[in-house]
Amino acid sequence: MSKRQIEIFTAGCPVCEPVVALVKETACENCEITIHNLSEQNENTNGITKMIEYTIKRLPAIAVNGKLIDCCKNVEITKDDLVNAGIGSC
């Protein structure tokens, strides 16, 4: 049986860390976890590239076997959302 590839995208912040811990405690021996801490990017990491590939708009996010899981498919915040919330209206 091949390992289940789990990718966690995080900013390394207090909001993301409990999700990382939850994935780690839920994972089994057939799960291989890769953590992409996007606040620590350098030339040897591909977290940003993968984030764009998976169209991740919010963190934390989790992909399993190369597919963003449904609970992480939040839509991005748009200018229309902000205007509709009253931001920018004097």
MOPAC internal coordinates of N, CA, C and O (Angstrom, degrees):
PM7 1SCF
backbone

  N    0.0000 0     0.00 0     0.00 0    0    0    0
  C    1.4622 1     0.00 0     0.00 0    1    0    0
  C    1.5343 1   108.45 1     0.00 0    2    1    0
  O    1.2310 1   120.73 1   -48.31 1    3    2    1
  N    1.3354 1   116.20 1   131.69 1    3    2    1
  C    1.4585 1   118.85 1   179.46 1    5    3    2
  C    1.5262 1   110.06 1   -81.34 1    6    5    3
  O    1.2310 1   121.80 1   -24.52 1    7    6    5
  N    1.3018 1   114.16 1   155.48 1    7    6    5
  C    1.4603 1   119.92 1  -178.25 1    9    7    6
  C    1.5264 1   110.24 1   -72.87 1   10    9    7
  O    1.2310 1   121.02 1   -32.67 1   11   10    9
  N    1.3084 1   115.65 1   147.33 1   11   10    9
  C    1.4614 1   122.78 1   173.84 1   13   11   10
  C    1.5240 1   106.63 1   -81.74 1   14   13   11
  O    1.2310 1   120.42 1   -56.82 1   15   14   13
  N    1.3182 1   116.80 1   123.18 1   15   14   13
  C    1.4624 1   122.03 1  -178.54 1   17   15   14
  C    1.5303 1   109.51 1   -89.46 1   18   17   15
  O    1.2310 1   121.14 1   -64.05 1   19   18   17
  N    1.3244 1   115.42 1   115.95 1   19   18   17
  C    1.4621 1   121.19 1  -179.83 1   21   19   18
  C    1.5191 1   108.23 1  -114.06 1   22   21   19
  O    1.2310 1   120.88 1   -52.89 1   23   22   21
  N    1.3320 1   115.92 1   127.11 1   23   22   21
  C    1.4616 1   121.10 1   177.08 1   25   23   22
  C    1.5183 1   107.86 1  -116.90 1   26   25   23
  O    1.2310 1   121.32 1   -52.49 1   27   26   25
  N    1.3283 1   115.08 1   127.51 1   27   26   25
  C    1.4609 1   120.81 1   177.42 1   29   27   26
  C    1.5234 1   107.11 1  -110.54 1   30   29   27
  O    1.2310 1   120.76 1   -53.40 1   31   30   29
  N    1.3196 1   116.15 1   126.60 1   31   30   29
  C    1.4570 1   122.23 1   177.29 1   33   31   30
  C    1.5201 1   107.45 1  -104.43 1   34   33   31
  O    1.2310 1   120.55 1   -57.55 1   35   34   33
  N    1.3219 1   116.56 1   122.45 1   35   34   33
  C    1.4526 1   121.92 1  -173.31 1   37   35   34
  C    1.5188 1   110.60 1  -138.50 1   38   37   35
  O    1.2310 1   121.16 1   -19.62 1   39   38   37
  N    1.3227 1   115.39 1   160.38 1   39   38   37
  C    1.4611 1   121.60 1   172.58 1   41   39   38
  C    1.5238 1   109.95 1  -103.24 1   42   41   39
  O    1.2310 1   120.73 1  -174.92 1   43   42   41
  N    1.3269 1   116.22 1     5.08 1   43   42   41
  C    1.4550 1   120.01 1  -179.57 1   45   43   42
  C    1.5183 1   113.28 1    67.12 1   46   45   43
  O    1.2310 1   120.64 1  -151.09 1   47   46   45
  N    1.3118 1   116.39 1    28.91 1   47   46   45
  C    1.4652 1   121.17 1  -175.04 1   49   47   46
  C    1.5290 1   111.00 1  -109.29 1   50   49   47
  O    1.2310 1   119.92 1    -8.41 1   51   50   49
  N    1.3399 1   117.76 1   171.59 1   51   50   49
  C    1.4637 1   121.19 1  -179.56 1   53   51   50
  C    1.5286 1   114.28 1   -62.74 1   54   53   51
  O    1.2310 1   119.46 1   159.96 1   55   54   53
  N    1.3148 1   118.63 1   -20.04 1   55   54   53
  C    1.4567 1   121.11 1   177.05 1   57   55   54
  C    1.5326 1   109.93 1   -79.51 1   58   57   55
  O    1.2310 1   120.62 1   143.12 1   59   58   57
  N    1.3223 1   116.41 1   -36.88 1   59   58   57
  C    1.4747 1   121.26 1  -176.58 1   61   59   58
  C    1.5251 1   112.94 1   -80.77 1   62   61   59
  O    1.2310 1   119.86 1   144.58 1   63   62   61
  N    1.3130 1   117.86 1   -35.42 1   63   62   61
  C    1.4657 1   120.70 1  -172.17 1   65   63   62
  C    1.5304 1   114.35 1   -59.47 1   66   65   63
  O    1.2310 1   118.38 1   141.54 1   67   66   65
  N    1.3467 1   120.69 1   -38.46 1   67   66   65
  C    1.4696 1   118.66 1   176.22 1   69   67   66
  C    1.5303 1   112.94 1   -63.53 1   70   69   67
  O    1.2310 1   120.02 1   148.93 1   71   70   69
  N    1.3284 1   117.57 1   -31.07 1   71   70   69
  C    1.4630 1   120.69 1   178.03 1   73   71   70
  C    1.5245 1   109.52 1   -69.59 1   74   73   71
  O    1.2310 1   120.32 1   138.32 1   75   74   73
  N    1.3301 1   117.00 1   -41.68 1   75   74   73
  C    1.4699 1   121.15 1   176.40 1   77   75   74
  C    1.5289 1   109.12 1   -58.83 1   78   77   75
  O    1.2310 1   120.49 1   133.89 1   79   78   77
  N    1.3169 1   116.67 1   -46.11 1   79   78   77
  C    1.4645 1   121.09 1   179.96 1   81   79   78
  C    1.5271 1   111.13 1   -62.85 1   82   81   79
  O    1.2310 1   120.06 1   139.01 1   83   82   81
  N    1.3319 1   117.48 1   -40.99 1   83   82   81
  C    1.4569 1   121.66 1   179.67 1   85   83   82
  C    1.5271 1   111.14 1   -63.06 1   86   85   83
  O    1.2310 1   120.29 1   136.26 1   87   86   85
  N    1.3272 1   117.06 1   -43.74 1   87   86   85
  C    1.4648 1   120.14 1   178.45 1   89   87   86
  C    1.5222 1   109.81 1   -62.61 1   90   89   87
  O    1.2310 1   120.63 1   135.37 1   91   90   89
  N    1.3293 1   116.40 1   -44.63 1   91   90   89
  C    1.4677 1   120.06 1  -179.17 1   93   91   90
  C    1.5251 1   111.54 1   -62.00 1   94   93   91
  O    1.2310 1   119.94 1   139.28 1   95   94   93
  N    1.3246 1   117.72 1   -40.72 1   95   94   93
  C    1.4678 1   119.57 1  -178.39 1   97   95   94
  C    1.5255 1   112.28 1   -75.69 1   98   97   95
  O    1.2310 1   120.39 1   156.78 1   99   98   97
  N    1.3320 1   116.87 1   -23.22 1   99   98   97
  C    1.4560 1   121.45 1   179.99 1  101   99   98
  C    1.5272 1   111.99 1   -86.47 1  102  101   99
  O    1.2310 1   120.39 1   152.82 1  103  102  101
  N    1.3199 1   116.86 1   -27.18 1  103  102  101
  C    1.4680 1   122.01 1  -176.17 1  105  103  102
  C    1.5278 1   111.51 1   -63.98 1  106  105  103
  O    1.2310 1   121.33 1   -25.29 1  107  106  105
  N    1.3388 1   115.05 1   154.71 1  107  106  105
  C    1.4571 1   121.25 1   177.46 1  109  107  106
  C    1.5266 1   109.45 1  -118.71 1  110  109  107
  O    1.2310 1   120.69 1     6.00 1  111  110  109
  N    1.3133 1   116.28 1  -174.00 1  111  110  109
  C    1.4671 1   120.37 1  -177.20 1  113  111  110
  C    1.5250 1   112.54 1   -67.22 1  114  113  111
  O    1.2310 1   119.67 1   165.24 1  115  114  113
  N    1.3331 1   118.23 1   -14.76 1  115  114  113
  C    1.4647 1   121.36 1   176.87 1  117  115  114
  C    1.5222 1   112.75 1   -92.33 1  118  117  115
  O    1.2310 1   120.35 1  -171.90 1  119  118  117
  N    1.3223 1   116.94 1     8.10 1  119  118  117
  C    1.4652 1   121.81 1  -179.45 1  121  119  118
  C    1.5255 1   109.52 1  -108.04 1  122  121  119
  O    1.2310 1   121.29 1   -50.65 1  123  122  121
  N    1.3210 1   115.15 1   129.35 1  123  122  121
  C    1.4646 1   120.69 1   174.04 1  125  123  122
  C    1.5220 1   107.40 1  -113.16 1  126  125  123
  O    1.2310 1   120.65 1   -63.15 1  127  126  125
  N    1.3267 1   116.37 1   116.85 1  127  126  125
  C    1.4614 1   121.90 1  -172.81 1  129  127  126
  C    1.5203 1   110.44 1  -101.41 1  130  129  127
  O    1.2310 1   121.38 1   -48.38 1  131  130  129
  N    1.3375 1   114.97 1   131.62 1  131  130  129
  C    1.4616 1   122.29 1   171.66 1  133  131  130
  C    1.5151 1   107.09 1  -119.96 1  134  133  131
  O    1.2310 1   120.67 1   -51.18 1  135  134  133
  N    1.3153 1   116.32 1   128.82 1  135  134  133
  C    1.4667 1   120.64 1   178.81 1  137  135  134
  C    1.5187 1   108.67 1  -106.08 1  138  137  135
  O    1.2310 1   120.93 1   -56.06 1  139  138  137
  N    1.3300 1   115.83 1   123.94 1  139  138  137
  C    1.4597 1   122.46 1   175.80 1  141  139  138
  C    1.5286 1   107.20 1  -103.62 1  142  141  139
  O    1.2310 1   120.46 1   -82.65 1  143  142  141
  N    1.3242 1   116.74 1    97.35 1  143  142  141
  C    1.4640 1   120.49 1   177.18 1  145  143  142
  C    1.5229 1   106.76 1   -86.02 1  146  145  143
  O    1.2310 1   120.65 1   -77.16 1  147  146  145
  N    1.3070 1   116.36 1   102.84 1  147  146  145
  C    1.4574 1   121.61 1  -173.02 1  149  147  146
  C    1.5221 1   113.17 1   -72.06 1  150  149  147
  O    1.2310 1   119.95 1   169.58 1  151  150  149
  N    1.3290 1   117.71 1   -10.42 1  151  150  149
  C    1.4619 1   119.62 1   176.11 1  153  151  150
  C    1.5270 1   111.06 1   -85.24 1  154  153  151
  O    1.2310 1   120.24 1   174.59 1  155  154  153
  N    1.3287 1   117.15 1    -5.41 1  155  154  153
  C    1.4598 1   121.61 1  -179.05 1  157  155  154
  C    1.5238 1   111.72 1  -121.64 1  158  157  155
  O    1.2310 1   119.99 1  -141.97 1  159  158  157
  N    1.3125 1   117.62 1    38.03 1  159  158  157
  C    1.4592 1   121.36 1  -176.91 1  161  159  158
  C    1.5249 1   111.64 1   -71.61 1  162  161  159
  O    1.2310 1   121.19 1   -38.03 1  163  162  161
  N    1.3145 1   115.33 1   141.97 1  163  162  161
  C    1.4587 1   121.84 1   171.56 1  165  163  162
  C    1.5133 1   108.28 1  -148.02 1  166  165  163
  O    1.2310 1   119.93 1     5.46 1  167  166  165
  N    1.3145 1   117.73 1  -174.54 1  167  166  165
  C    1.4658 1   120.65 1  -174.76 1  169  167  166
  C    1.5293 1   113.29 1   -66.92 1  170  169  167
  O    1.2310 1   119.32 1   164.47 1  171  170  169
  N    1.3277 1   118.89 1   -15.53 1  171  170  169
  C    1.4591 1   121.83 1  -178.13 1  173  171  170
  C    1.5260 1   113.57 1   -94.93 1  174  173  171
  O    1.2310 1   119.79 1   179.99 1  175  174  173
  N    1.3091 1   118.01 1    -0.01 1  175  174  173
  C    1.4627 1   119.86 1  -178.32 1  177  175  174
  C    1.5245 1   110.00 1  -113.27 1  178  177  175
  O    1.2310 1   121.12 1   -27.68 1  179  178  177
  N    1.3092 1   115.46 1   152.32 1  179  178  177
  C    1.4664 1   119.76 1  -179.35 1  181  179  178
  C    1.5194 1   111.88 1  -120.97 1  182  181  179
  O    1.2310 1   120.07 1  -157.15 1  183  182  181
  N    1.3128 1   117.47 1    22.85 1  183  182  181
  C    1.4640 1   121.35 1  -178.80 1  185  183  182
  C    1.5142 1   113.58 1   -60.22 1  186  185  183
  O    1.2310 1   120.03 1   136.86 1  187  186  185
  N    1.3267 1   117.54 1   -43.14 1  187  186  185
  C    1.4677 1   120.53 1  -179.58 1  189  187  186
  C    1.5251 1   109.95 1   -65.19 1  190  189  187
  O    1.2310 1   120.26 1   136.93 1  191  190  189
  N    1.3178 1   117.10 1   -43.07 1  191  190  189
  C    1.4631 1   121.15 1   178.49 1  193  191  190
  C    1.5208 1   110.58 1   -59.95 1  194  193  191
  O    1.2310 1   120.54 1   134.17 1  195  194  193
  N    1.3241 1   116.57 1   -45.83 1  195  194  193
  C    1.4677 1   120.68 1   179.08 1  197  195  194
  C    1.5251 1   110.87 1   -66.23 1  198  197  195
  O    1.2310 1   120.09 1   141.96 1  199  198  197
  N    1.3246 1   117.43 1   -38.04 1  199  198  197
  C    1.4588 1   121.32 1   178.75 1  201  199  198
  C    1.5287 1   109.88 1   -59.31 1  202  201  199
  O    1.2310 1   120.58 1   136.46 1  203  202  201
  N    1.3263 1   116.50 1   -43.54 1  203  202  201
  C    1.4657 1   120.89 1   178.21 1  205  203  202
  C    1.5283 1   110.10 1   -66.97 1  206  205  203
  O    1.2310 1   120.52 1   136.36 1  207  206  205
  N    1.3237 1   116.62 1   -43.64 1  207  206  205
  C    1.4673 1   121.71 1   179.89 1  209  207  206
  C    1.5265 1   111.50 1   -58.30 1  210  209  207
  O    1.2310 1   120.31 1   138.06 1  211  210  209
  N    1.3415 1   117.02 1   -41.94 1  211  210  209
  C    1.4601 1   121.55 1  -179.46 1  213  211  210
  C    1.5312 1   112.66 1   -84.84 1  214  213  211
  O    1.2310 1   119.72 1   179.34 1  215  214  213
  N    1.3051 1   118.14 1    -0.66 1  215  214  213
  C    1.4769 1   125.42 1  -175.47 1  217  215  214
  C    1.5309 1   111.66 1    52.04 1  218  217  215
  O    1.2310 1   121.08 1  -132.43 1  219  218  217
  N    1.3208 1   115.53 1    47.57 1  219  218  217
  C    1.4664 1   121.18 1   177.50 1  221  219  218
  C    1.5177 1   108.85 1   -75.02 1  222  221  219
  O    1.2310 1   120.82 1   -50.33 1  223  222  221
  N    1.3158 1   116.03 1   129.67 1  223  222  221
  C    1.4651 1   121.84 1  -178.98 1  225  223  222
  C    1.5183 1   112.80 1  -113.91 1  226  225  223
  O    1.2310 1   120.23 1   164.69 1  227  226  225
  N    1.3454 1   117.17 1   -15.31 1  227  226  225
  C    1.4705 1   120.63 1  -178.86 1  229  227  226
  C    1.5144 1   109.19 1  -143.01 1  230  229  227
  O    1.2310 1   121.20 1   -28.43 1  231  230  229
  N    1.3065 1   115.31 1   151.57 1  231  230  229
  C    1.4674 1   121.60 1   178.09 1  233  231  230
  C    1.5188 1   109.02 1  -117.19 1  234  233  231
  O    1.2310 1   119.23 1   -29.48 1  235  234  233
  N    1.3084 1   119.08 1   150.52 1  235  234  233
  C    1.4587 1   126.75 1    -2.75 1  237  235  234
  C    1.5221 1   111.06 1   -74.29 1  238  237  235
  O    1.2310 1   121.15 1   -20.62 1  239  238  237
  N    1.3277 1   115.41 1   159.38 1  239  238  237
  C    1.4560 1   121.63 1   177.49 1  241  239  238
  C    1.5282 1   108.35 1  -141.57 1  242  241  239
  O    1.2310 1   121.13 1   -26.33 1  243  242  241
  N    1.3233 1   115.44 1   153.67 1  243  242  241
  C    1.4606 1   120.80 1  -176.64 1  245  243  242
  C    1.5276 1   109.01 1  -133.29 1  246  245  243
  O    1.2310 1   121.31 1   -46.55 1  247  246  245
  N    1.3308 1   115.10 1   133.45 1  247  246  245
  C    1.4596 1   121.49 1   173.45 1  249  247  246
  C    1.5294 1   107.67 1  -118.00 1  250  249  247
  O    1.2310 1   120.84 1   -38.43 1  251  250  249
  N    1.3224 1   115.99 1   141.57 1  251  250  249
  C    1.4624 1   121.97 1   177.46 1  253  251  250
  C    1.5239 1   107.53 1  -123.33 1  254  253  251
  O    1.2310 1   121.62 1   -55.23 1  255  254  253
  N    1.3145 1   114.51 1   124.77 1  255  254  253
  C    1.4715 1   121.35 1  -178.89 1  257  255  254
  C    1.5284 1   112.19 1    50.73 1  258  257  255
  O    1.2310 1   120.94 1  -136.09 1  259  258  257
  N    1.3332 1   115.81 1    43.91 1  259  258  257
  C    1.4593 1   121.01 1   174.66 1  261  259  258
  C    1.5039 1   116.30 1    80.36 1  262  261  259
  O    1.2310 1   120.28 1  -167.52 1  263  262  261
  N    1.3541 1   117.08 1    12.48 1  263  262  261
  C    1.4639 1   120.44 1  -178.77 1  265  263  262
  C    1.5201 1   109.73 1  -132.45 1  266  265  263
  O    1.2310 1   120.86 1   -52.15 1  267  266  265
  N    1.3239 1   115.96 1   127.85 1  267  266  265
  C    1.4537 1   121.51 1   177.32 1  269  267  266
  C    1.5195 1   108.76 1   -62.63 1  270  269  267
  O    1.2310 1   119.99 1   -50.60 1  271  270  269
  N    1.3450 1   117.63 1   129.40 1  271  270  269
  C    1.4652 1   118.90 1  -178.62 1  273  271  270
  C    1.5324 1   109.56 1   -73.92 1  274  273  271
  O    1.2310 1   121.13 1   -26.92 1  275  274  273
  N    1.3279 1   115.44 1   153.08 1  275  274  273
  C    1.4611 1   121.83 1  -170.91 1  277  275  274
  C    1.5225 1   113.76 1   -55.07 1  278  277  275
  O    1.2310 1   119.83 1   141.44 1  279  278  277
  N    1.3192 1   117.93 1   -38.56 1  279  278  277
  C    1.4665 1   119.43 1  -176.91 1  281  279  278
  C    1.5272 1   112.05 1   -68.37 1  282  281  279
  O    1.2310 1   119.85 1   167.47 1  283  282  281
  N    1.3270 1   117.89 1   -12.53 1  283  282  281
  C    1.4651 1   121.66 1  -179.14 1  285  283  282
  C    1.5226 1   112.94 1  -102.97 1  286  285  283
  O    1.2310 1   120.28 1  -173.14 1  287  286  285
  N    1.3201 1   117.06 1     6.86 1  287  286  285
  C    1.4609 1   120.76 1  -177.82 1  289  287  286
  C    1.5210 1   111.35 1   -91.64 1  290  289  287
  O    1.2310 1   120.41 1  -131.66 1  291  290  289
  N    1.3137 1   116.81 1    48.34 1  291  290  289
  C    1.4617 1   120.82 1   178.23 1  293  291  290
  C    1.5192 1   109.71 1   -71.18 1  294  293  291
  O    1.2310 1   121.41 1   -33.36 1  295  294  293
  N    1.2952 1   114.90 1   146.64 1  295  294  293
  C    1.4575 1   118.87 1   177.47 1  297  295  294
  C    1.5187 1   109.80 1   -76.93 1  298  297  295
  O    1.2310 1   121.35 1   -24.56 1  299  298  297
  N    1.3108 1   115.02 1   155.44 1  299  298  297
  C    1.4529 1   118.47 1   179.74 1  301  299  298
  C    1.5209 1   111.00 1   -75.55 1  302  301  299
  O    1.2310 1   121.04 1   -21.47 1  303  302  301
  N    1.3070 1   115.62 1   158.53 1  303  302  301
  C    1.4601 1   121.81 1   176.32 1  305  303  302
  C    1.5259 1   107.34 1   -79.36 1  306  305  303
  O    1.2310 1   120.70 1   -51.65 1  307  306  305
  N    1.3131 1   116.27 1   128.35 1  307  306  305
  C    1.4622 1   120.31 1  -179.31 1  309  307  306
  C    1.5203 1   110.47 1  -111.53 1  310  309  307
  O    1.2310 1   120.92 1   -13.61 1  311  310  309
  N    1.3213 1   115.84 1   166.39 1  311  310  309
  C    1.4597 1   120.54 1   176.70 1  313  311  310
  C    1.5250 1   110.11 1   -61.97 1  314  313  311
  O    1.2310 1   120.44 1   142.17 1  315  314  313
  N    1.3417 1   116.77 1   -37.83 1  315  314  313
  C    1.4686 1   120.22 1   177.63 1  317  315  314
  C    1.5232 1   111.43 1   -59.48 1  318  317  315
  O    1.2310 1   120.26 1   139.43 1  319  318  317
  N    1.3379 1   117.11 1   -40.57 1  319  318  317
  C    1.4739 1   120.71 1   177.19 1  321  319  318
  C    1.5190 1   110.28 1   -58.99 1  322  321  319
  O    1.2310 1   120.90 1   136.17 1  323  322  321
  N    1.3371 1   115.89 1   -43.83 1  323  322  321
  C    1.4698 1   120.36 1  -178.57 1  325  323  322
  C    1.5258 1   111.21 1   -66.19 1  326  325  323
  O    1.2310 1   120.58 1   134.60 1  327  326  325
  N    1.3279 1   116.50 1   -45.40 1  327  326  325
  C    1.4612 1   120.81 1   179.33 1  329  327  326
  C    1.5271 1   110.04 1   -62.43 1  330  329  327
  O    1.2310 1   120.25 1   136.82 1  331  330  329
  N    1.3415 1   117.12 1   -43.18 1  331  330  329
  C    1.4627 1   120.80 1   179.40 1  333  331  330
  C    1.5111 1   112.66 1   -63.55 1  334  333  331
  O    1.2310 1   120.38 1   156.03 1  335  334  333
  N    1.3388 1   116.88 1   -23.97 1  335  334  333
  C    1.4671 1   121.49 1   177.25 1  337  335  334
  C    1.5316 1   111.35 1   -85.97 1  338  337  335
  O    1.2310 1   120.58 1   179.41 1  339  338  337
  N    1.3291 1   116.50 1    -0.59 1  339  338  337
  C    1.4638 1   120.01 1   177.25 1  341  339  338
  C    1.5219 1   114.24 1    95.26 1  342  341  339
  O    1.2310 1   119.79 1  -178.65 1  343  342  341
  N    1.3135 1   118.01 1     1.35 1  343  342  341
  C    1.4693 1   120.53 1   179.95 1  345  343  342
  C    1.5144 1   108.84 1   -72.65 1  346  345  343
  O    1.2310 1   120.81 1   -50.39 1  347  346  345
  N    1.3180 1   116.06 1   129.61 1  347  346  345
  C    1.4576 1   121.41 1   178.50 1  349  347  346
  C    1.5006 1   114.54 1    93.25 1  350  349  347
  O    1.2310 1   119.95 1   174.03 1  351  350  349
  N    1.3514 1   117.70 1    -5.97 1  351  350  349
  C    1.4618 1   118.73 1   178.16 1  353  351  350
  C    1.5158 1   108.65 1   -95.46 1  354  353  351
  O    1.2310 1   121.72 1   -55.37 1  355  354  353
  N    1.3305 1   114.32 1   124.63 1  355  354  353
  C    1.4690 1   120.61 1  -174.98 1  357  355  354
  C    1.5026 1   112.58 1   -82.47 1  358  357  355
  O    1.2310 1   120.10 1   180.00 1  359  358  357

